[in-house]
Amino acid sequence: MATTHRTYSFEAPPDLADRLAQARAGFGRLASHAPDVEDWIAREVEMGLARLRGEAGDLARDSATFMHGAVELLVGVVEKVAAGLDGEEDLRAWDREDAEGDAFQRGALRASTRIWQDE
């Protein structure tokens, strides 16, 4: 009896299972931000594929390596865009609280004070 599904396997770091679970949840969140994040996701996929170019020979020869690379690419993109969205909300909250940019100026002055005191 022929089956319509096939199981694939590959070796991966121990944390991939947790990252996959988080990526599944994060992917649903990204979908709610569509179409605002679609260009961003496309750019991240494009850059991820460019980074994999050096491994193209291994990816083409071994299906397990290809699957692992594909999963890492997708999980990495979801992680990066989700983290960016989290940061974006933090920046908006900071902007609402600090419309004049005072916090940035105070932080920059404190950082530069340490530099100037060393001289």
Biopython code that builds the backbone (N, CA, C, O; Angstrom):
import numpy as np
from Bio.PDB.StructureBuilder import StructureBuilder

atoms = [
    (1, "MET", "N", (0.843, -1.176, 0.000)),
    (1, "MET", "CA", (0.000, 0.000, 0.000)),
    (1, "MET", "C", (0.893, 1.246, 0.000)),
    (1, "MET", "O", (1.754, 1.397, 0.867)),
    (2, "ALA", "N", (0.691, 2.107, -0.944)),
    (2, "ALA", "CA", (1.488, 3.335, -1.066)),
    (2, "ALA", "C", (1.008, 4.372, -0.060)),
    (2, "ALA", "O", (-0.185, 4.489, 0.222)),
    (3, "THR", "N", (1.945, 5.104, 0.459)),
    (3, "THR", "CA", (1.606, 6.164, 1.410)),
    (3, "THR", "C", (1.875, 7.521, 0.760)),
    (3, "THR", "O", (2.764, 7.650, -0.082)),
    (4, "THR", "N", (1.113, 8.513, 1.151)),
    (4, "THR", "CA", (1.288, 9.841, 0.570)),
    (4, "THR", "C", (2.245, 10.697, 1.384)),
    (4, "THR", "O", (2.589, 11.804, 0.968)),
    (5, "HIS", "N", (2.679, 10.206, 2.531)),
    (5, "HIS", "CA", (3.589, 10.958, 3.389)),
    (5, "HIS", "C", (4.874, 10.174, 3.607)),
    (5, "HIS", "O", (4.900, 8.946, 3.529)),
    (6, "ARG", "N", (5.922, 10.906, 3.877)),
    (6, "ARG", "CA", (7.211, 10.292, 4.147)),
    (6, "ARG", "C", (7.832, 11.023, 5.334)),
    (6, "ARG", "O", (7.657, 12.232, 5.490)),
    (7, "THR", "N", (8.550, 10.288, 6.158)),
    (7, "THR", "CA", (9.203, 10.876, 7.315)),
    (7, "THR", "C", (10.660, 11.156, 6.977)),
    (7, "THR", "O", (11.355, 10.299, 6.430)),
    (8, "TYR", "N", (11.120, 12.367, 7.308)),
    (8, "TYR", "CA", (12.505, 12.753, 7.100)),
    (8, "TYR", "C", (13.145, 12.969, 8.462)),
    (8, "TYR", "O", (12.473, 13.339, 9.425)),
    (9, "SER", "N", (14.440, 12.737, 8.532)),
    (9, "SER", "CA", (15.133, 12.983, 9.791)),
    (9, "SER", "C", (16.510, 13.570, 9.520)),
    (9, "SER", "O", (17.102, 13.355, 8.462)),
    (10, "PHE", "N", (17.000, 14.310, 10.493)),
    (10, "PHE", "CA", (18.335, 14.888, 10.416)),
    (10, "PHE", "C", (18.808, 15.162, 11.836)),
    (10, "PHE", "O", (18.008, 15.297, 12.761)),
    (11, "GLU", "N", (20.116, 15.241, 11.985)),
    (11, "GLU", "CA", (20.683, 15.568, 13.285)),
    (11, "GLU", "C", (20.646, 17.079, 13.470)),
    (11, "GLU", "O", (20.878, 17.844, 12.534)),
    (12, "ALA", "N", (20.349, 17.486, 14.695)),
    (12, "ALA", "CA", (20.266, 18.919, 14.998)),
    (12, "ALA", "C", (20.676, 19.153, 16.446)),
    (12, "ALA", "O", (20.678, 18.225, 17.255)),
    (13, "PRO", "N", (21.020, 20.387, 16.766)),
    (13, "PRO", "CA", (21.365, 20.703, 18.154)),
    (13, "PRO", "C", (20.170, 20.457, 19.075)),
    (13, "PRO", "O", (19.024, 20.501, 18.627)),
    (14, "PRO", "N", (20.430, 20.200, 20.348)),
    (14, "PRO", "CA", (19.340, 19.892, 21.291)),
    (14, "PRO", "C", (18.304, 21.003, 21.433)),
    (14, "PRO", "O", (17.143, 20.724, 21.734)),
    (15, "ASP", "N", (18.703, 22.260, 21.221)),
    (15, "ASP", "CA", (17.758, 23.354, 21.426)),
    (15, "ASP", "C", (16.818, 23.576, 20.237)),
    (15, "ASP", "O", (15.931, 24.426, 20.307)),
    (16, "LEU", "N", (17.001, 22.829, 19.159)),
    (16, "LEU", "CA", (16.163, 23.062, 17.976)),
    (16, "LEU", "C", (14.691, 22.773, 18.247)),
    (16, "LEU", "O", (13.824, 23.458, 17.705)),
    (17, "ALA", "N", (14.394, 21.782, 19.066)),
    (17, "ALA", "CA", (12.985, 21.474, 19.364)),
    (17, "ALA", "C", (12.289, 22.669, 20.023)),
    (17, "ALA", "O", (11.164, 23.019, 19.667)),
    (18, "ASP", "N", (12.972, 23.286, 20.987)),
    (18, "ASP", "CA", (12.394, 24.473, 21.644)),
    (18, "ASP", "C", (12.278, 25.630, 20.662)),
    (18, "ASP", "O", (11.273, 26.341, 20.649)),
    (19, "ARG", "N", (13.311, 25.819, 19.837)),
    (19, "ARG", "CA", (13.286, 26.903, 18.854)),
    (19, "ARG", "C", (12.164, 26.681, 17.843)),
    (19, "ARG", "O", (11.513, 27.638, 17.425)),
    (20, "LEU", "N", (11.931, 25.432, 17.446)),
    (20, "LEU", "CA", (10.830, 25.135, 16.516)),
    (20, "LEU", "C", (9.482, 25.477, 17.145)),
    (20, "LEU", "O", (8.619, 26.068, 16.495)),
    (21, "ALA", "N", (9.308, 25.108, 18.397)),
    (21, "ALA", "CA", (8.041, 25.407, 19.085)),
    (21, "ALA", "C", (7.829, 26.918, 19.166)),
    (21, "ALA", "O", (6.726, 27.407, 18.918)),
    (22, "GLN", "N", (8.880, 27.654, 19.512)),
    (22, "GLN", "CA", (8.772, 29.104, 19.579)),
    (22, "GLN", "C", (8.530, 29.709, 18.202)),
    (22, "GLN", "O", (7.777, 30.672, 18.067)),
    (23, "ALA", "N", (9.171, 29.142, 17.179)),
    (23, "ALA", "CA", (8.987, 29.653, 15.815)),
    (23, "ALA", "C", (7.561, 29.416, 15.332)),
    (23, "ALA", "O", (6.991, 30.267, 14.649)),
    (24, "ARG", "N", (6.979, 28.269, 15.679)),
    (24, "ARG", "CA", (5.582, 28.010, 15.294)),
    (24, "ARG", "C", (4.671, 29.066, 15.896)),
    (24, "ARG", "O", (3.804, 29.611, 15.211)),
    (25, "ALA", "N", (4.865, 29.355, 17.174)),
    (25, "ALA", "CA", (4.044, 30.382, 17.825)),
    (25, "ALA", "C", (4.341, 31.756, 17.226)),
    (25, "ALA", "O", (3.424, 32.540, 16.981)),
    (26, "GLY", "N", (5.608, 32.043, 16.994)),
    (26, "GLY", "CA", (6.004, 33.328, 16.430)),
    (26, "GLY", "C", (5.498, 33.523, 15.018)),
    (26, "GLY", "O", (5.168, 34.642, 14.624)),
    (27, "PHE", "N", (5.432, 32.440, 14.246)),
    (27, "PHE", "CA", (4.966, 32.543, 12.867)),
    (27, "PHE", "C", (3.510, 32.986, 12.825)),
    (27, "PHE", "O", (3.127, 33.779, 11.965)),
    (28, "GLY", "N", (2.704, 32.484, 13.739)),
    (28, "GLY", "CA", (1.316, 32.923, 13.818)),
    (28, "GLY", "C", (1.226, 34.405, 14.139)),
    (28, "GLY", "O", (0.358, 35.110, 13.626)),
    (29, "ARG", "N", (2.130, 34.873, 14.992)),
    (29, "ARG", "CA", (2.160, 36.291, 15.343)),
    (29, "ARG", "C", (2.586, 37.138, 14.153)),
    (29, "ARG", "O", (2.052, 38.227, 13.941)),
    (30, "LEU", "N", (3.552, 36.642, 13.370)),
    (30, "LEU", "CA", (3.996, 37.376, 12.191)),
    (30, "LEU", "C", (2.867, 37.509, 11.182)),
    (30, "LEU", "O", (2.721, 38.542, 10.528)),
    (31, "ALA", "N", (2.071, 36.455, 11.063)),
    (31, "ALA", "CA", (0.957, 36.496, 10.114)),
    (31, "ALA", "C", (-0.017, 37.614, 10.461)),
    (31, "ALA", "O", (-0.632, 38.205, 9.572)),
    (32, "SER", "N", (-0.158, 37.905, 11.748)),
    (32, "SER", "CA", (-1.080, 38.975, 12.136)),
    (32, "SER", "C", (-0.525, 40.354, 11.791)),
    (32, "SER", "O", (-1.269, 41.334, 11.788)),
    (33, "HIS", "N", (0.766, 40.442, 11.502)),
    (33, "HIS", "CA", (1.388, 41.707, 11.113)),
    (33, "HIS", "C", (1.475, 41.869, 9.595)),
    (33, "HIS", "O", (1.969, 42.884, 9.104)),
    (34, "ALA", "N", (0.997, 40.874, 8.858)),
    (34, "ALA", "CA", (1.028, 40.961, 7.389)),
    (34, "ALA", "C", (0.102, 42.088, 6.963)),
    (34, "ALA", "O", (-0.908, 42.298, 7.635)),
    (35, "PRO", "N", (0.366, 42.803, 5.932)),
    (35, "PRO", "CA", (1.489, 42.703, 5.002)),
    (35, "PRO", "C", (2.700, 43.534, 5.419)),
    (35, "PRO", "O", (3.672, 43.622, 4.669)),
    (36, "ASP", "N", (2.653, 44.148, 6.615)),
    (36, "ASP", "CA", (3.738, 45.040, 7.039)),
    (36, "ASP", "C", (5.097, 44.354, 7.102)),
    (36, "ASP", "O", (6.113, 44.985, 6.813)),
    (37, "VAL", "N", (5.137, 43.083, 7.471)),
    (37, "VAL", "CA", (6.428, 42.411, 7.652)),
    (37, "VAL", "C", (6.818, 41.525, 6.472)),
    (37, "VAL", "O", (7.885, 40.913, 6.499)),
    (38, "GLU", "N", (5.996, 41.440, 5.456)),
    (38, "GLU", "CA", (6.276, 40.504, 4.360)),
    (38, "GLU", "C", (7.566, 40.839, 3.614)),
    (38, "GLU", "O", (8.331, 39.935, 3.278)),
    (39, "ASP", "N", (7.818, 42.107, 3.353)),
    (39, "ASP", "CA", (9.069, 42.486, 2.685)),
    (39, "ASP", "C", (10.267, 42.178, 3.574)),
    (39, "ASP", "O", (11.306, 41.723, 3.093)),
    (40, "TRP", "N", (10.120, 42.426, 4.856)),
    (40, "TRP", "CA", (11.186, 42.154, 5.816)),
    (40, "TRP", "C", (11.509, 40.661, 5.833)),
    (40, "TRP", "O", (12.676, 40.272, 5.799)),
    (41, "ILE", "N", (10.466, 39.826, 5.886)),
    (41, "ILE", "CA", (10.659, 38.375, 5.883)),
    (41, "ILE", "C", (11.354, 37.935, 4.596)),
    (41, "ILE", "O", (12.272, 37.116, 4.629)),
    (42, "ALA", "N", (10.918, 38.477, 3.477)),
    (42, "ALA", "CA", (11.524, 38.118, 2.182)),
    (42, "ALA", "C", (13.008, 38.488, 2.158)),
    (42, "ALA", "O", (13.829, 37.712, 1.669)),
    (43, "ARG", "N", (13.355, 39.652, 2.676)),
    (43, "ARG", "CA", (14.772, 40.064, 2.722)),
    (43, "ARG", "C", (15.583, 39.143, 3.625)),
    (43, "ARG", "O", (16.716, 38.792, 3.296)),
    (44, "GLU", "N", (15.013, 38.753, 4.755)),
    (44, "GLU", "CA", (15.723, 37.855, 5.672)),
    (44, "GLU", "C", (15.940, 36.482, 5.043)),
    (44, "GLU", "O", (16.998, 35.878, 5.221)),
    (45, "VAL", "N", (14.943, 35.986, 4.309)),
    (45, "VAL", "CA", (15.095, 34.703, 3.613)),
    (45, "VAL", "C", (16.187, 34.820, 2.549)),
    (45, "VAL", "O", (17.034, 33.937, 2.411)),
    (46, "GLU", "N", (16.151, 35.907, 1.815)),
    (46, "GLU", "CA", (17.157, 36.136, 0.777)),
    (46, "GLU", "C", (18.566, 36.185, 1.370)),
    (46, "GLU", "O", (19.493, 35.585, 0.826)),
    (47, "MET", "N", (18.724, 36.899, 2.482)),
    (47, "MET", "CA", (20.044, 36.967, 3.120)),
    (47, "MET", "C", (20.451, 35.609, 3.683)),
    (47, "MET", "O", (21.622, 35.236, 3.620)),
    (48, "GLY", "N", (19.497, 34.875, 4.230)),
    (48, "GLY", "CA", (19.789, 33.536, 4.744)),
    (48, "GLY", "C", (20.244, 32.597, 3.642)),
    (48, "GLY", "O", (21.173, 31.812, 3.835)),
    (49, "LEU", "N", (19.599, 32.670, 2.494)),
    (49, "LEU", "CA", (20.014, 31.842, 1.360)),
    (49, "LEU", "C", (21.405, 32.234, 0.877)),
    (49, "LEU", "O", (22.199, 31.375, 0.492)),
    (50, "ALA", "N", (21.696, 33.512, 0.897)),
    (50, "ALA", "CA", (23.031, 33.969, 0.504)),
    (50, "ALA", "C", (24.091, 33.423, 1.461)),
    (50, "ALA", "O", (25.180, 33.042, 1.033)),
    (51, "ARG", "N", (23.769, 33.384, 2.760)),
    (51, "ARG", "CA", (24.718, 32.837, 3.737)),
    (51, "ARG", "C", (24.923, 31.342, 3.523)),
    (51, "ARG", "O", (26.003, 30.823, 3.806)),
    (52, "LEU", "N", (23.913, 30.647, 3.033)),
    (52, "LEU", "CA", (24.018, 29.199, 2.788)),
    (52, "LEU", "C", (24.765, 28.864, 1.500)),
    (52, "LEU", "O", (25.096, 27.703, 1.257)),
    (53, "ARG", "N", (25.025, 29.857, 0.691)),
    (53, "ARG", "CA", (25.669, 29.618, -0.603)),
    (53, "ARG", "C", (26.974, 28.828, -0.454)),
    (53, "ARG", "O", (27.277, 27.969, -1.281)),
    (54, "GLY", "N", (27.731, 29.113, 0.581)),
    (54, "GLY", "CA", (28.986, 28.407, 0.807)),
    (54, "GLY", "C", (28.801, 26.927, 1.104)),
    (54, "GLY", "O", (29.719, 26.131, 0.910)),
    (55, "GLU", "N", (27.628, 26.563, 1.570)),
    (55, "GLU", "CA", (27.331, 25.170, 1.897)),
    (55, "GLU", "C", (26.524, 24.486, 0.796)),
    (55, "GLU", "O", (26.009, 23.388, 1.008)),
    (56, "ALA", "N", (26.406, 25.105, -0.358)),
    (56, "ALA", "CA", (25.534, 24.589, -1.421)),
    (56, "ALA", "C", (25.897, 23.162, -1.819)),
    (56, "ALA", "O", (25.012, 22.338, -2.049)),
    (57, "GLY", "N", (27.188, 22.866, -1.902)),
    (57, "GLY", "CA", (27.596, 21.509, -2.283)),
    (57, "GLY", "C", (27.102, 20.466, -1.296)),
    (57, "GLY", "O", (26.548, 19.443, -1.698)),
    (58, "ASP", "N", (27.297, 20.713, -0.011)),
    (58, "ASP", "CA", (26.832, 19.773, 1.016)),
    (58, "ASP", "C", (25.309, 19.676, 1.023)),
    (58, "ASP", "O", (24.750, 18.589, 1.172)),
    (59, "LEU", "N", (24.649, 20.808, 0.864)),
    (59, "LEU", "CA", (23.183, 20.813, 0.864)),
    (59, "LEU", "C", (22.628, 20.021, -0.311)),
    (59, "LEU", "O", (21.616, 19.333, -0.175)),
    (60, "ALA", "N", (23.284, 20.114, -1.459)),
    (60, "ALA", "CA", (22.805, 19.414, -2.653)),
    (60, "ALA", "C", (23.075, 17.905, -2.572)),
    (60, "ALA", "O", (22.311, 17.110, -3.120)),
    (61, "ARG", "N", (24.144, 17.516, -1.898)),
    (61, "ARG", "CA", (24.518, 16.093, -1.840)),
    (61, "ARG", "C", (23.727, 15.302, -0.815)),
    (61, "ARG", "O", (23.466, 14.116, -1.016)),
    (62, "ASP", "N", (23.346, 15.938, 0.274)),
    (62, "ASP", "CA", (22.771, 15.201, 1.395)),
    (62, "ASP", "C", (21.409, 15.771, 1.768)),
    (62, "ASP", "O", (21.308, 16.934, 2.159)),
    (63, "SER", "N", (20.371, 14.965, 1.649)),
    (63, "SER", "CA", (19.018, 15.457, 1.929)),
    (63, "SER", "C", (18.846, 15.838, 3.395)),
    (63, "SER", "O", (18.102, 16.772, 3.696)),
    (64, "ALA", "N", (19.513, 15.141, 4.319)),
    (64, "ALA", "CA", (19.402, 15.487, 5.735)),
    (64, "ALA", "C", (20.025, 16.856, 5.990)),
    (64, "ALA", "O", (19.470, 17.658, 6.741)),
    (65, "THR", "N", (21.168, 17.130, 5.375)),
    (65, "THR", "CA", (21.810, 18.436, 5.527)),
    (65, "THR", "C", (20.940, 19.528, 4.926)),
    (65, "THR", "O", (20.827, 20.621, 5.482)),
    (66, "PHE", "N", (20.323, 19.224, 3.779)),
    (66, "PHE", "CA", (19.427, 20.196, 3.142)),
    (66, "PHE", "C", (18.241, 20.505, 4.052)),
    (66, "PHE", "O", (17.887, 21.670, 4.234)),
    (67, "MET", "N", (17.622, 19.467, 4.627)),
    (67, "MET", "CA", (16.461, 19.675, 5.499)),
    (67, "MET", "C", (16.858, 20.461, 6.744)),
    (67, "MET", "O", (16.132, 21.355, 7.179)),
    (68, "HIS", "N", (18.008, 20.128, 7.312)),
    (68, "HIS", "CA", (18.460, 20.850, 8.496)),
    (68, "HIS", "C", (18.697, 22.322, 8.153)),
    (68, "HIS", "O", (18.299, 23.204, 8.913)),
    (69, "GLY", "N", (19.340, 22.594, 7.019)),
    (69, "GLY", "CA", (19.578, 23.970, 6.594)),
    (69, "GLY", "C", (18.285, 24.724, 6.350)),
    (69, "GLY", "O", (18.166, 25.896, 6.710)),
    (70, "ALA", "N", (17.312, 24.053, 5.736)),
    (70, "ALA", "CA", (16.024, 24.697, 5.449)),
    (70, "ALA", "C", (15.277, 25.031, 6.741)),
    (70, "ALA", "O", (14.701, 26.112, 6.871)),
    (71, "VAL", "N", (15.290, 24.104, 7.687)),
    (71, "VAL", "CA", (14.605, 24.338, 8.962)),
    (71, "VAL", "C", (15.293, 25.471, 9.730)),
    (71, "VAL", "O", (14.630, 26.360, 10.263)),
    (72, "GLU", "N", (16.627, 25.429, 9.779)),
    (72, "GLU", "CA", (17.367, 26.497, 10.478)),
    (72, "GLU", "C", (17.100, 27.862, 9.832)),
    (72, "GLU", "O", (16.965, 28.869, 10.527)),
    (73, "LEU", "N", (17.026, 27.885, 8.502)),
    (73, "LEU", "CA", (16.757, 29.141, 7.797)),
    (73, "LEU", "C", (15.400, 29.702, 8.206)),
    (73, "LEU", "O", (15.294, 30.872, 8.573)),
    (74, "LEU", "N", (14.373, 28.877, 8.144)),
    (74, "LEU", "CA", (13.030, 29.338, 8.482)),
    (74, "LEU", "C", (12.925, 29.749, 9.950)),
    (74, "LEU", "O", (12.365, 30.798, 10.269)),
    (75, "VAL", "N", (13.463, 28.922, 10.836)),
    (75, "VAL", "CA", (13.404, 29.247, 12.265)),
    (75, "VAL", "C", (14.169, 30.545, 12.540)),
    (75, "VAL", "O", (13.696, 31.393, 13.297)),
    (76, "GLY", "N", (15.337, 30.702, 11.934)),
    (76, "GLY", "CA", (16.125, 31.911, 12.135)),
    (76, "GLY", "C", (15.411, 33.164, 11.663)),
    (76, "GLY", "O", (15.481, 34.207, 12.314)),
    (77, "VAL", "N", (14.727, 33.066, 10.536)),
    (77, "VAL", "CA", (13.984, 34.219, 10.014)),
    (77, "VAL", "C", (12.849, 34.588, 10.962)),
    (77, "VAL", "O", (12.661, 35.761, 11.282)),
    (78, "VAL", "N", (12.099, 33.598, 11.408)),
    (78, "VAL", "CA", (10.988, 33.884, 12.324)),
    (78, "VAL", "C", (11.523, 34.486, 13.620)),
    (78, "VAL", "O", (10.951, 35.445, 14.138)),
    (79, "GLU", "N", (12.619, 33.930, 14.149)),
    (79, "GLU", "CA", (13.197, 34.471, 15.386)),
    (79, "GLU", "C", (13.622, 35.928, 15.209)),
    (79, "GLU", "O", (13.348, 36.770, 16.064)),
    (80, "LYS", "N", (14.287, 36.217, 14.104)),
    (80, "LYS", "CA", (14.810, 37.564, 13.896)),
    (80, "LYS", "C", (13.696, 38.583, 13.724)),
    (80, "LYS", "O", (13.738, 39.655, 14.327)),
    (81, "VAL", "N", (12.707, 38.263, 12.912)),
    (81, "VAL", "CA", (11.617, 39.212, 12.676)),
    (81, "VAL", "C", (10.770, 39.374, 13.944)),
    (81, "VAL", "O", (10.352, 40.486, 14.265)),
    (82, "ALA", "N", (10.513, 38.281, 14.662)),
    (82, "ALA", "CA", (9.748, 38.380, 15.912)),
    (82, "ALA", "C", (10.493, 39.234, 16.931)),
    (82, "ALA", "O", (9.884, 40.058, 17.613)),
    (83, "ALA", "N", (11.804, 39.044, 17.039)),
    (83, "ALA", "CA", (12.596, 39.867, 17.960)),
    (83, "ALA", "C", (12.553, 41.331, 17.536)),
    (83, "ALA", "O", (12.487, 42.222, 18.382)),
    (84, "GLY", "N", (12.590, 41.577, 16.247)),
    (84, "GLY", "CA", (12.500, 42.949, 15.752)),
    (84, "GLY", "C", (11.171, 43.583, 16.086)),
    (84, "GLY", "O", (11.113, 44.761, 16.437)),
    (85, "LEU", "N", (10.105, 42.818, 15.981)),
    (85, "LEU", "CA", (8.788, 43.347, 16.336)),
    (85, "LEU", "C", (8.704, 43.647, 17.825)),
    (85, "LEU", "O", (8.100, 44.641, 18.228)),
    (86, "ASP", "N", (9.311, 42.787, 18.644)),
    (86, "ASP", "CA", (9.341, 43.046, 20.085)),
    (86, "ASP", "C", (10.099, 44.337, 20.355)),
    (86, "ASP", "O", (9.652, 45.175, 21.139)),
    (87, "GLY", "N", (11.224, 44.492, 19.717)),
    (87, "GLY", "CA", (12.016, 45.706, 19.894)),
    (87, "GLY", "C", (11.293, 46.940, 19.406)),
    (87, "GLY", "O", (11.414, 48.016, 19.991)),
    (88, "GLU", "N", (10.534, 46.779, 18.326)),
    (88, "GLU", "CA", (9.786, 47.908, 17.780)),
    (88, "GLU", "C", (8.769, 48.418, 18.797)),
    (88, "GLU", "O", (8.609, 49.627, 18.966)),
    (89, "GLU", "N", (8.094, 47.514, 19.461)),
    (89, "GLU", "CA", (7.112, 47.940, 20.460)),
    (89, "GLU", "C", (7.799, 48.624, 21.641)),
    (89, "GLU", "O", (7.285, 49.604, 22.179)),
    (90, "ASP", "N", (8.968, 48.103, 22.045)),
    (90, "ASP", "CA", (9.722, 48.752, 23.117)),
    (90, "ASP", "C", (10.133, 50.164, 22.712)),
    (90, "ASP", "O", (10.060, 51.092, 23.517)),
    (91, "LEU", "N", (10.563, 50.324, 21.466)),
    (91, "LEU", "CA", (10.950, 51.651, 20.990)),
    (91, "LEU", "C", (9.760, 52.606, 20.950)),
    (91, "LEU", "O", (9.888, 53.784, 21.284)),
    (92, "ARG", "N", (8.610, 52.091, 20.541)),
    (92, "ARG", "CA", (7.406, 52.953, 20.525)),
    (92, "ARG", "C", (7.028, 53.394, 21.934)),
    (92, "ARG", "O", (6.660, 54.547, 22.159)),
    (93, "ALA", "N", (7.123, 52.458, 22.883)),
    (93, "ALA", "CA", (6.802, 52.807, 24.269)),
    (93, "ALA", "C", (7.788, 53.847, 24.786)),
    (93, "ALA", "O", (7.392, 54.813, 25.439)),
    (94, "TRP", "N", (9.069, 53.651, 24.496)),
    (94, "TRP", "CA", (10.093, 54.611, 24.913)),
    (94, "TRP", "C", (9.842, 55.964, 24.273)),
    (94, "TRP", "O", (9.977, 56.999, 24.926)),
    (95, "ASP", "N", (9.476, 55.961, 22.995)),
    (95, "ASP", "CA", (9.218, 57.215, 22.287)),
    (95, "ASP", "C", (8.026, 57.951, 22.888)),
    (95, "ASP", "O", (8.039, 59.177, 22.992)),
    (96, "ARG", "N", (6.998, 57.205, 23.283)),
    (96, "ARG", "CA", (5.834, 57.841, 23.911)),
    (96, "ARG", "C", (6.216, 58.484, 25.246)),
    (96, "ARG", "O", (5.706, 59.548, 25.598)),
    (97, "GLU", "N", (7.114, 57.833, 25.982)),
    (97, "GLU", "CA", (7.511, 58.346, 27.293)),
    (97, "GLU", "C", (8.548, 59.459, 27.191)),
    (97, "GLU", "O", (8.655, 60.287, 28.096)),
    (98, "ASP", "N", (9.306, 59.489, 26.111)),
    (98, "ASP", "CA", (10.447, 60.397, 26.015)),
    (98, "ASP", "C", (10.429, 61.133, 24.676)),
    (98, "ASP", "O", (11.325, 60.966, 23.848)),
    (99, "ALA", "N", (9.408, 61.936, 24.483)),
    (99, "ALA", "CA", (9.231, 62.620, 23.205)),
    (99, "ALA", "C", (10.373, 63.579, 22.889)),
    (99, "ALA", "O", (10.643, 63.830, 21.715)),
    (100, "GLU", "N", (11.042, 64.117, 23.883)),
    (100, "GLU", "CA", (12.105, 65.090, 23.660)),
    (100, "GLU", "C", (13.465, 64.426, 23.423)),
    (100, "GLU", "O", (14.420, 65.106, 23.050)),
    (101, "GLY", "N", (13.566, 63.118, 23.632)),
    (101, "GLY", "CA", (14.854, 62.450, 23.460)),
    (101, "GLY", "C", (15.793, 62.663, 24.624)),
    (101, "GLY", "O", (16.999, 62.452, 24.498)),
    (102, "ASP", "N", (15.247, 63.086, 25.774)),
    (102, "ASP", "CA", (16.087, 63.368, 26.937)),
    (102, "ASP", "C", (16.836, 62.132, 27.424)),
    (102, "ASP", "O", (18.009, 62.223, 27.788)),
    (103, "ALA", "N", (16.176, 60.988, 27.435)),
    (103, "ALA", "CA", (16.821, 59.776, 27.931)),
    (103, "ALA", "C", (18.022, 59.419, 27.063)),
    (103, "ALA", "O", (19.064, 59.020, 27.582)),
    (104, "PHE", "N", (17.888, 59.557, 25.773)),
    (104, "PHE", "CA", (19.008, 59.274, 24.873)),
    (104, "PHE", "C", (20.164, 60.232, 25.151)),
    (104, "PHE", "O", (21.319, 59.817, 25.244)),
    (105, "GLN", "N", (19.843, 61.505, 25.281)),
    (105, "GLN", "CA", (20.888, 62.503, 25.529)),
    (105, "GLN", "C", (21.593, 62.251, 26.857)),
    (105, "GLN", "O", (22.819, 62.328, 26.933)),
    (106, "ARG", "N", (20.822, 61.947, 27.911)),
    (106, "ARG", "CA", (21.436, 61.665, 29.208)),
    (106, "ARG", "C", (22.332, 60.437, 29.129)),
    (106, "ARG", "O", (23.431, 60.436, 29.683)),
    (107, "GLY", "N", (21.873, 59.395, 28.447)),
    (107, "GLY", "CA", (22.678, 58.181, 28.308)),
    (107, "GLY", "C", (23.956, 58.444, 27.531)),
    (107, "GLY", "O", (25.021, 57.946, 27.895)),
    (108, "ALA", "N", (23.857, 59.224, 26.463)),
    (108, "ALA", "CA", (25.041, 59.544, 25.661)),
    (108, "ALA", "C", (26.026, 60.376, 26.470)),
    (108, "ALA", "O", (27.235, 60.161, 26.383)),
    (109, "LEU", "N", (25.528, 61.312, 27.247)),
    (109, "LEU", "CA", (26.409, 62.128, 28.078)),
    (109, "LEU", "C", (27.097, 61.285, 29.147)),
    (109, "LEU", "O", (28.292, 61.452, 29.395)),
    (110, "ARG", "N", (26.347, 60.376, 29.785)),
    (110, "ARG", "CA", (26.947, 59.501, 30.793)),
    (110, "ARG", "C", (28.032, 58.637, 30.172)),
    (110, "ARG", "O", (29.106, 58.478, 30.752)),
    (111, "ALA", "N", (27.762, 58.077, 28.993)),
    (111, "ALA", "CA", (28.744, 57.219, 28.325)),
    (111, "ALA", "C", (29.985, 58.009, 27.934)),
    (111, "ALA", "O", (31.105, 57.523, 28.094)),
    (112, "SER", "N", (29.797, 59.222, 27.423)),
    (112, "SER", "CA", (30.952, 60.016, 27.003)),
    (112, "SER", "C", (31.733, 60.540, 28.204)),
    (112, "SER", "O", (32.940, 60.757, 28.105)),
    (113, "THR", "N", (31.062, 60.745, 29.338)),
    (113, "THR", "CA", (31.756, 61.217, 30.529)),
    (113, "THR", "C", (32.816, 60.219, 30.959)),
    (113, "THR", "O", (33.921, 60.614, 31.332)),
    (114, "ARG", "N", (32.500, 58.940, 30.913)),
    (114, "ARG", "CA", (33.475, 57.904, 31.277)),
    (114, "ARG", "C", (34.679, 57.966, 30.346)),
    (114, "ARG", "O", (35.818, 57.825, 30.792)),
    (115, "ILE", "N", (34.434, 58.174, 29.066)),
    (115, "ILE", "CA", (35.525, 58.236, 28.099)),
    (115, "ILE", "C", (36.428, 59.425, 28.399)),
    (115, "ILE", "O", (37.651, 59.293, 28.416)),
    (116, "TRP", "N", (35.825, 60.585, 28.635)),
    (116, "TRP", "CA", (36.615, 61.808, 28.853)),
    (116, "TRP", "C", (37.332, 61.769, 30.198)),
    (116, "TRP", "O", (38.408, 62.350, 30.339)),
    (117, "GLN", "N", (36.754, 61.092, 31.185)),
    (117, "GLN", "CA", (37.408, 61.018, 32.489)),
    (117, "GLN", "C", (38.682, 60.164, 32.437)),
    (117, "GLN", "O", (39.605, 60.376, 33.223)),
    (118, "ASP", "N", (38.730, 59.195, 31.507)),
    (118, "ASP", "CA", (39.901, 58.334, 31.396)),
    (118, "ASP", "C", (41.109, 59.078, 30.862)),
    (118, "ASP", "O", (42.241, 58.646, 31.083)),
    (119, "GLU", "N", (40.904, 60.161, 30.179)),
    (119, "GLU", "CA", (42.034, 60.873, 29.564)),
    (119, "GLU", "C", (42.664, 61.881, 30.479)),
    (119, "GLU", "O", (43.622, 62.552, 30.094)),
]
sb = StructureBuilder()
sb.init_structure("model")
sb.init_model(0)
sb.init_chain("A")
sb.init_seg("    ")
for serial, (resi, resn, name, xyz) in enumerate(atoms, 1):
    if name == "N":
        sb.init_residue(resn, " ", resi, " ")
    sb.init_atom(name, np.array(xyz, "f"), 0.0, 1.0, " ", f" {name:<3s}", serial, name[0])
structure = sb.get_structure()
